[in-house]
Amino acid sequence: MLLGAAEAGLGITCLPADMCRASMDDGRLVRVLPEWEAGQVTTSLVMPHRRGQLPAVRAVVECLVEMFGAGEGPAD
């Protein structure tokens, strides 16, 4: 929604570069504050112990770790 609004000229927004790269490459968007970055976001996943865990939950966890990598924290 934010990407579409910015492309429509409704204002500026803060989006991940990967999300708006195509729009910037073809001129639909322009980076207006090239020296500024929003910083990083830390996300934690809290879940029950593996025993009794649904296979679907484990599949989602494995997908998230593959996509974003494992950060600091206790290993199981």
TAPE-V257669 format. One line per field, one symbol per residue. phi: phi as a letter, one per 40 degrees, with the letter a starting at -180 (. if undefined). A space follows every 50 residues. Layout:
phi = ???
//
This chain:
phi = .cccccccgcibabbcdccbdcccccgcbbccbcccbchbbbbbbbacdd cgccdccccccccccccbgccciccc
//
